[in-house]
Amino acid sequence: MNGFFYLIDRVAIGFYIIIGAVVVWQMRKFLLAQSEYRSTYFELERDLARVQQGAALTAAIIALEFAFAIIGVQRVIVPFLQTEEDLQVELANMPSDGDFLTATPAPINDENFDIQAIELPDDADSNIILLTPTLTPTPVGTIIPNAPPIEGCDSEQAMLQVPANGMRVFQPMIVIGQAFADDFSSAKIELSGPSTNDQYIVVGEIFSPVPTLQAFSEFNPFRYSTGEYAFRLVVFDASNEIVAACKVTIYISEAPITATPTPLPEGGSAPVLQSTATPSS
């Protein structure tokens, strides 16, 4: 059945030519019959002319209905069938589950972060509420070892927490850090790598100082090719001079394929991860 609709779509131009010719021919017959109707005074001939007019007009309308049917096939049915076929091809070509990969991010080195020991009260029945110190935050993502060393970042005026040095980036991320100065004017986020011919381009700009560690921008890696990039935060003063800068290295890559969690049979207490990828020998 699909082949029938595709055939109509392929020969639609020929159908339109035939339908146009039929409509023109029938309209000519209609005008001739109308002329005969007006030129005769005999009632029988006038009735015959009226019948010819109706037949010609009906044939022209039927031809136009065929044209609308062909347009419907081209504009509605054929695109719907093509979408279904593309979806089936996409589902058939979906990659199988690979190895389950979840790398542990490297913690941020903070020498000033000190967790003090908590002394519990002697009275076990005491209702005193104790505060538990928060663990050191870690950047979101995989940290690739042996990345080039950080440049700058030795001043709180320009500091990056996310992305961290050596971070693997495969999806949009929130940029977290600090950017301020006494006579702050602006700060720019710059990128240099394969997609920029190793020249720095501006991928983000802020015009309000960020004196505390917080999110202040967003970076989208999808518009750049994969590879190693220099990610730099530069702070400018009112005279457009560089006050401080912080440069880290990031690795833009494709998103990793992870296995799909599969629940245990009835009676199991936790899901397990099952991969359908064939192990390498």
Secondary structure, 3 states (H helix, E strand, C coil): CHHHHHHHHHCHHHHHHHHHHHHHHHHHHHHHHHHHHHHCCCHHHHHHHHHHHHHHHHHHHHHHHHHHHHHHHHHHHHHHHHHHHHHHHHHHCCCCCCCCCCCCCCCCCCCCCCCCCCCCCCCCCCCCCCCCCCCCCCCCCEECCCCCCCEECCECCEEEEECCCCEEECCCEEEEEEECCCCEEEEEEEEECHHHCCCCEEEEEECCCEEEEEEEEEECHHHCCCEEEEEEEEEEECCCCEEEEEEEEEEECCCCCCCCEECCCCCCCCCEECCCCCCCC
